[in-house]
Amino acid sequence: MSQPMIAGLQTDRLTAFAAREAKRYAQSRPKSAAALAKGAGAFLNGVPMHWMRDWPMPHLPLVAKAKGARITDIDGFGIDDFCLGDTGSMFGHSPKPVADAIRKQARNGLTYMLPTVAALKAGRLLTDHFGAFRWQIATTATDANRFALRVARAVTGRAKVLVFNGCYHGTLDDTMVELVDGQTVNRAGLVGQVQDLTLGAVVCEFNDLAGVEAALAKGDVAAILTEPVMTNSCMVLPDVGFHDGLRALTRRYGALLIMDETHTISSGLGGYTRAHGLSPDMFVVGKCVAGGMPTAVWGMTDEVAARFTAYDATRPPGHSGMGTTLSANPMQFVCLVATLSDVMTKDAYAHMEKGAKRLAAGLEKAITAYGAPWHVVRVGARVEFICAPGPLKNGAEAAASHQPQVEAALHTALLNRGCLIAPFHNMMLVSPATKPRQIDRLVLAFDEILSELFA
């Protein structure tokens, strides 16, 4: 009788491997376990953010310090960090120019609801890096996407946003929808959701231009909000001509095109938009844009800005629904200036690209050597191994490719071997601080794990 299989692995072998690796992890980090047990009572479910419980280890490591591409936990383990705050620290932990800017600004005030000279410099640098947009500053990409959609609805007079199945644009209500049996529905698992989100959203599959055109032809879509590459599930690359098709369709049907580059900023200087010559109406990027200081930016073309200015002159005074008190604070601006001037550079990206190629090649070699029915995808400095054959075409295929049981075992086993990757998928980033020997250690650990699982 044949053995049950998951992602090409024998289930009993995977189960035994996962149990052994979990036990090894738990036994090796007694200080973290004790500290969590002692201090967890103050937090809901023992963690300061509920999704921290989604890491697959028996308990979390507690970080003592992080520098460059290396984390040290309170049990004394040094960890090669390829998660890098799920892109928040994509340029390494505490880049010196950013750390120096924070120390200097801290002596001069943290927030005062007024602009600074650094703010003006940041605006010029944003245009130099990402293109001629009219910029606004937010604290998170969730906020930036929310505000961009308000502008899109205001200038078009339309209600709906078109998003792609399996997308993630932060905790923005408007995009918490999915495609089920061809119909747009509220995404499963939402907490306390009482509104019908389908009144303001429609879902299509990524790479499906015919579906996009059918949705736009109804005339009620204000904007398409998309990543250039789907990243928050298993990575899905755009078909040749897909982005040109989106641009042509949005112009034909009067909708705006919004690019969320919060993850695809890994693509190169200026993000995927500049690297591939895209021309969105609005542009959003967050996470690492200020070196890890909570900051996001969103911009609109001169044409959209003019339309919004005209709309803004007609609305009655009152709350716009855009803006938060601590956004556009002076600390964000000095960190933006430091990052854009001295951290997010052409040389940095060249180092990241070279390292990511090395990492992707090493992972592919191991997958091929052991005959695993898996594949590797890379977008600039971002690499992901996917525990299913590829390439993937859309969000439905990406969702079907997730193998939580396999991924949990692999993540814990990699951490036992000194390597941290992103918890919700198999994403790895190479930073300017990442050294070749760190990449080689990760590849060696991955090879060692596959040699056992596929023996």
C-alpha positions in Angstrom: 0.0 0.0 0.0 1.4 3.4 -1.0 2.3 6.0 1.6 0.2 9.2 1.8 2.1 12.1 0.3 2.3 15.9 0.9 4.2 18.0 -1.7 6.1 15.0 -2.7 7.0 13.9 0.8 5.9 10.8 2.7 3.5 12.0 5.5 4.9 9.8 8.2 8.5 10.9 7.5 7.4 14.6 7.5 5.5 14.2 10.8 8.5 12.5 12.5 10.9 15.2 11.1 8.6 18.0 12.3 8.3 16.6 15.8 12.0 16.1 16.2 12.8 19.6 15.0 10.1 21.2 17.3 11.6 19.3 20.2 15.1 20.4 19.4 14.0 24.0 19.2 12.0 24.0 22.4 14.9 22.4 24.3 17.5 24.8 23.0 15.7 28.1 24.1 14.8 27.8 27.7 15.3 31.5 28.5 12.9 32.6 25.8 10.3 30.0 27.0 10.6 31.1 30.6 10.5 34.8 29.8 7.4 34.3 27.6 5.7 32.3 30.3 6.4 35.0 32.9 5.4 38.0 30.9 2.7 36.7 28.6 -0.2 37.4 30.9 -0.2 41.1 30.0 -0.9 40.4 26.3 -3.8 38.8 24.5 -2.9 35.2 23.9 0.6 36.0 25.2 1.9 38.2 22.3 1.9 41.9 21.5 0.4 41.3 18.0 -1.9 38.4 17.5 -0.3 37.2 14.3 3.0 36.5 16.1 1.3 33.3 17.2 1.4 32.2 13.5 5.2 31.6 13.6 5.5 27.8 13.5 8.0 27.2 16.3 6.9 25.8 19.7 7.4 29.3 21.2 8.9 32.5 19.9 12.5 33.5 20.3 12.9 36.8 22.1 15.3 39.2 20.2 18.1 40.8 22.2 19.5 42.8 19.3 19.7 43.0 15.5 22.3 44.5 13.3 22.8 44.2 9.6 21.4 40.8 8.5 21.9 39.2 11.9 19.7 38.7 14.9 20.7 37.6 18.4 18.1 36.1 20.8 18.2 36.1 24.6 19.3 32.5 24.6 22.5 33.6 22.8 21.8 32.2 19.4 23.0 34.2 16.4 20.6 34.0 13.5 21.1 34.8 9.8 18.0 36.9 9.1 16.4 36.5 5.7 13.0 37.5 6.9 14.2 41.1 7.7 10.9 42.1 9.2 9.0 40.8 6.1 10.6 43.7 4.1 10.5 46.3 6.9 14.3 45.9 7.3 15.0 45.0 3.8 18.2 47.1 3.8 19.4 45.6 7.0 18.7 46.3 10.7 19.5 49.8 11.9 21.4 51.1 8.8 24.0 53.6 10.2 22.7 56.6 8.3 19.2 56.0 9.6 20.3 55.3 13.2 22.4 58.5 13.1 19.4 60.5 11.8 17.1 59.1 14.5 19.6 60.0 17.3 20.0 63.6 16.0 16.3 64.2 15.4 15.4 62.7 18.9 17.1 65.7 20.4 15.0 68.1 18.4 11.5 66.7 18.9 9.6 63.7 17.7 6.3 65.1 16.4 4.8 68.6 16.0 2.3 68.5 13.1 4.4 71.0 11.0 6.8 70.4 8.1 10.6 70.7 8.2 13.4 71.3 5.7 14.0 67.6 5.7 10.4 67.1 4.5 11.1 69.2 1.4 14.3 67.3 0.7 12.4 64.0 1.2 9.9 65.0 -1.4 12.6 65.7 -4.0 14.3 62.4 -3.2 11.1 60.5 -3.6 10.6 62.0 -7.0 14.2 61.2 -8.0 13.7 57.6 -6.9 10.2 56.7 -7.9 9.0 59.3 -10.5 7.1 62.5 -10.9 4.3 62.0 -8.4 2.7 64.4 -6.0 3.6 62.9 -2.7 1.9 62.4 0.7 3.2 60.7 3.8 1.5 58.0 5.9 2.5 55.7 8.7 1.7 52.4 7.1 1.0 51.1 3.6 -2.5 50.2 4.8 -3.1 53.9 5.4 -1.5 54.9 2.1 -3.6 52.5 0.1 -6.8 53.6 2.0 -6.1 57.2 1.2 -5.2 56.5 -2.4 -8.6 54.8 -2.9 -10.4 57.7 -1.4 -8.8 60.0 -4.0 -9.5 57.6 -6.8 -13.2 57.4 -5.8 -13.4 61.2 -5.4 -12.0 62.0 -8.8 -13.8 59.3 -10.8 -17.2 59.4 -8.9 -17.2 55.6 -8.8 -17.6 53.2 -6.0 -15.5 50.1 -6.6 -11.9 49.0 -6.5 -10.8 46.0 -8.5 -8.3 43.8 -6.8 -6.8 40.4 -7.6 -7.7 37.1 -5.9 -5.3 36.3 -3.1 -4.0 39.9 -2.9 -2.9 41.6 0.3 -2.7 45.4 0.6 -2.5 45.6 4.4 -5.6 45.6 6.6 -7.6 47.7 4.3 -11.3 46.7 4.4 -11.9 47.5 0.8 -9.5 44.8 -0.4 -10.5 42.0 2.1 -12.4 40.1 -0.6 -11.8 37.0 -2.6 -13.1 35.0 -5.5 -15.3 32.0 -4.8 -16.9 30.1 -7.6 -16.4 33.1 -9.8 -18.1 35.5 -7.4 -16.6 38.3 -5.2 -17.3 37.6 -1.5 -16.0 38.8 1.8 -12.7 37.1 2.6 -13.0 34.1 5.0 -11.7 34.6 8.5 -12.3 38.4 8.9 -12.8 39.3 12.6 -15.9 41.3 13.4 -16.7 42.1 9.8 -20.3 43.4 9.5 -20.3 45.3 6.2 -20.8 43.7 2.8 -17.4 44.6 1.2 -18.6 43.5 -2.2 -20.5 46.8 -2.5 -17.1 48.5 -2.9 -14.9 45.9 -4.5 -14.7 43.4 -7.3 -12.2 40.5 -7.6 -10.5 39.1 -10.7 -7.7 36.6 -11.1 -4.2 38.0 -11.7 -3.1 37.6 -15.4 -6.7 37.5 -16.5 -7.1 40.5 -18.8 -10.4 39.3 -20.2 -11.8 39.1 -16.7 -10.5 42.6 -15.9 -12.1 44.1 -19.0 -15.4 42.5 -18.2 -15.3 44.1 -14.7 -14.2 47.5 -16.0 -16.9 47.5 -18.7 -19.6 47.9 -16.1 -18.4 51.4 -15.5 -18.4 51.3 -11.7 -14.7 50.7 -11.0 -12.7 53.7 -9.7 -9.3 52.0 -9.7 -7.4 48.8 -10.0 -5.1 48.4 -7.0 -2.4 45.8 -7.5 1.1 44.7 -6.8 3.3 44.4 -9.9 4.0 40.8 -8.7 1.7 39.0 -6.4 3.8 38.5 -3.3 1.9 37.8 -0.1 0.8 34.4 -1.1 3.1 32.1 -3.1 4.7 34.5 -5.6 3.0 34.9 -9.0 4.8 36.7 -11.8 2.9 38.8 -14.4 2.5 37.3 -17.9 4.2 39.1 -20.7 2.0 42.0 -21.7 -0.2 41.9 -18.5 0.8 45.3 -17.2 0.6 46.9 -20.6 -2.9 45.4 -20.8 -3.9 46.8 -17.4 -2.7 50.2 -18.4 -4.6 50.2 -21.7 -7.8 48.9 -20.2 -7.9 51.4 -17.3 -7.4 54.2 -19.8 -10.1 52.9 -22.1 -12.7 52.5 -19.3 -11.7 55.6 -17.2 -10.4 53.8 -14.1 -7.1 54.7 -12.3 -4.2 52.3 -11.9 -2.6 52.1 -8.5 0.7 50.2 -8.0 1.4 49.0 -4.4 5.2 48.4 -4.3 5.4 47.7 -0.6 7.0 44.3 -1.3 8.2 44.7 -4.9 10.5 47.5 -4.0 12.9 44.5 -3.9 12.9 44.7 -7.7 15.6 47.4 -7.9 16.1 51.1 -7.6 12.7 52.7 -8.0 10.9 49.5 -7.5 9.3 47.3 -10.2 7.6 50.3 -11.7 10.8 52.0 -12.7 12.7 48.8 -13.4 10.0 47.7 -15.9 8.8 51.1 -17.2 5.3 51.0 -15.8 3.2 54.2 -15.7 0.6 54.0 -12.9 -1.7 56.9 -11.9 -0.8 56.4 -8.3 2.1 54.8 -6.5 2.3 53.4 -3.0 5.3 52.0 -1.0 5.8 51.4 2.7 7.8 49.1 5.0 11.5 49.7 4.2 11.2 53.2 2.6 12.4 54.9 5.7 14.8 52.2 6.8 12.3 50.5 9.2 10.9 53.6 10.8 7.1 53.2 10.4 6.5 55.2 7.2 4.7 54.8 3.9 4.4 57.2 0.9 1.8 57.6 -1.7 1.8 59.8 -4.8 -0.3 60.7 -7.7 0.5 62.0 -11.2 0.0 65.7 -12.0 -3.2 64.9 -13.9 -4.7 63.1 -10.9 -3.5 65.8 -8.5 -5.2 68.4 -10.7 -8.5 66.4 -10.7 -8.3 66.0 -6.9 -7.6 69.7 -6.3 -10.7 70.6 -8.4 -12.8 68.0 -6.4 -11.4 69.2 -3.1 -12.5 72.8 -3.9 -16.1 71.7 -4.2 -16.5 69.6 -1.1 -17.9 71.1 2.2 -15.4 71.6 5.0 -15.0 68.7 7.4 -13.0 65.5 7.9 -11.5 64.1 4.7 -11.1 60.6 6.1 -7.4 60.9 5.2 -4.5 61.5 7.6 -3.4 60.4 11.1 -1.9 62.7 13.7 1.5 61.1 13.9 1.9 60.8 10.1 4.4 63.1 8.3 6.3 63.6 11.6 9.9 64.9 11.5 11.4 61.5 12.5 9.9 60.0 9.4 11.4 62.7 7.2 14.9 62.4 8.5 14.7 58.6 8.1 13.4 59.0 4.5 16.2 61.4 3.6 18.8 59.1 5.1 17.4 56.0 3.4 16.9 57.5 0.0 20.3 59.3 0.1 22.6 56.7 1.6 20.9 53.3 2.0 18.6 52.7 -1.0 21.4 53.1 -3.5 22.3 51.6 -6.9 25.3 49.9 -5.2 23.1 48.4 -2.5 20.7 47.0 -5.0 23.6 45.5 -7.1 24.8 43.7 -3.9 21.3 42.5 -3.1 20.7 41.3 -6.7 23.9 39.4 -6.8 23.2 37.7 -3.5 19.6 36.8 -4.4 20.8 35.2 -7.6 23.3 33.1 -5.6 20.5 32.1 -3.2 18.0 31.2 -5.8 20.5 29.1 -7.7 21.5 27.2 -4.6 17.9 26.5 -3.7 17.1 25.4 -7.2 20.1 23.1 -7.2 19.0 21.3 -4.1 15.4 21.0 -5.3 16.6 19.5 -8.5 19.1 17.2 -6.8 16.4 15.6 -4.6 13.7 15.5 -7.2 11.4 17.7 -5.2 8.2 18.8 -7.1 8.9 22.4 -6.0 10.2 25.6 -7.7 11.9 28.9 -6.9 10.8 32.4 -7.9 12.9 35.5 -7.6 12.0 39.2 -7.9 15.1 41.3 -7.5 16.4 40.8 -3.9 13.3 38.7 -3.0 13.5 34.9 -3.3 10.8 32.3 -2.5 10.8 28.5 -2.7 7.3 27.1 -3.3 6.4 23.6 -2.3 4.6 22.8 -5.6 5.4 22.8 -9.3 5.3 26.1 -11.1 5.2 28.7 -12.4 1.9 29.8 -10.9 -0.6 31.9 -12.9 -2.9 33.4 -10.4 -4.1 33.7 -6.8 -6.1 30.5 -6.9 -3.1 28.5 -7.9 -1.0 30.3 -5.3 -3.5 29.4 -2.5 -3.6 25.8 -3.7 0.2 25.6 -3.6 0.6 26.4 0.1 1.6 23.5 2.2 1.3 24.6 5.8 2.5 21.4 7.3 5.6 21.2 5.1 6.4 24.9 5.5 6.1 24.8 9.3 8.5 21.9 9.6 10.9 23.6 7.2 10.8 27.0 9.0 11.5 25.4 12.4 14.3 23.2 10.9 15.9 26.2 9.2 15.8 28.2 12.5 17.4 25.3 14.3 20.2 25.6 11.8 20.5 29.4 12.3 18.4 30.8 9.5 15.2 32.8 9.7 12.8 33.2 6.8 9.4 34.9 6.7 6.7 33.1 8.7 3.6 33.2 6.4 5.2 32.0 3.2 8.7 30.9 2.2 10.0 34.4 1.4 13.7 35.3 1.8 15.3 38.7 1.3 19.0 39.5 0.7 20.0 42.9 2.2 23.0 45.0 1.5 24.5 43.6 4.7 23.9 40.0 3.8 27.2 38.2 3.3 27.9 35.4 0.8 28.7 33.0 3.7 25.2 33.7 5.2 23.6 32.8 1.9 25.7 29.6 1.6 24.7 28.6 5.2 21.1 28.9 4.3 21.5 26.9 1.1 23.5 24.2 3.0 20.8 24.0 5.7 18.1 23.7 3.0 20.0 21.0 1.2 20.5 19.1 4.5 16.8 19.2 5.3 15.8 18.1 1.8 18.4 15.3 1.9 16.5 13.8 4.9 13.0 14.5 3.8 13.5 13.1 0.3 15.9 10.3 1.2 
